Amino acid sequence: MNEGWHGSDYLILFDEAETASASDRYAVSQFLPGYKVIGLRGWDDLILQDSRGATYCAPVVPAVAEHVSAYALPAGATLSPDDRFQGKIKWYVKPIAFGGDPQSQENMIWVSHDQHAELVKYWNDLYRSLKSR
């Protein structure tokens, strides 16, 4: 895993050996079939790759096909590590898609990578459940 700043974006990039397990942890085949997770951008977006190698971004919640957009990974760029954020991911207690306030400090916590994947799955399952009603 490689993480750090690239310009104004904080990126977490999984190496080739980590992408399969990351894709499983985030249940991307359930939410976004045809993609694998290769990283995170700014804590709020999944960085995805399709079978042809093209890269995309999609919000972590809701992870739905209509929100997938093309994204160019910085080619050969070196990320600037930031010890304040190593191993942590920002999470909105109440996700923005559910009306959470992205400016409220009370709505923001820092979680581990494993906790993040569990939260992404939980809120995407809830989103789909509510949408199907």
WOHU-V882401 format. One record per backbone hydrogen bond with DSSP energy under -0.5 kcal/mol. CO is the residue of the C=O (numbers start at 0). NH is the residue of the N-H. If there is no record, write none. Layout:
BEGIN
co=CO nh=NH
co=CO nh=NH
END
This chain:
BEGIN
co=1 nh=12
co=3 nh=10
co=4 nh=79
co=5 nh=8
co=8 nh=5
co=8 nh=10
co=9 nh=41
co=10 nh=3
co=11 nh=13
co=11 nh=39
co=12 nh=1
co=14 nh=17
co=14 nh=18
co=15 nh=19
co=17 nh=21
co=18 nh=22
co=19 nh=23
co=20 nh=24
co=21 nh=25
co=22 nh=27
co=23 nh=26
co=26 nh=29
co=26 nh=30
co=27 nh=31
co=31 nh=34
co=33 nh=50
co=35 nh=37
co=35 nh=48
co=37 nh=13
co=38 nh=46
co=39 nh=11
co=39 nh=41
co=40 nh=43
co=40 nh=44
co=43 nh=59
co=44 nh=40
co=45 nh=47
co=45 nh=57
co=46 nh=37
co=46 nh=38
co=47 nh=55
co=48 nh=35
co=49 nh=52
co=53 nh=49
co=54 nh=70
co=55 nh=47
co=56 nh=68
co=57 nh=45
co=59 nh=62
co=61 nh=63
co=63 nh=66
co=64 nh=67
co=68 nh=56
co=70 nh=72
co=72 nh=74
co=73 nh=76
co=78 nh=80
co=79 nh=4
co=81 nh=84
co=81 nh=85
co=84 nh=87
co=88 nh=110
co=90 nh=92
co=90 nh=108
co=92 nh=94
co=94 nh=97
co=94 nh=99
co=95 nh=98
co=99 nh=101
co=100 nh=103
co=103 nh=106
co=104 nh=107
co=106 nh=92
co=108 nh=90
co=110 nh=88
co=111 nh=115
co=112 nh=116
co=113 nh=117
co=114 nh=118
co=115 nh=119
co=116 nh=120
co=117 nh=121
co=118 nh=122
co=119 nh=123
co=120 nh=124
co=121 nh=125
co=122 nh=126
co=123 nh=127
co=124 nh=128
co=125 nh=129
co=126 nh=130
co=127 nh=131
co=129 nh=132
END
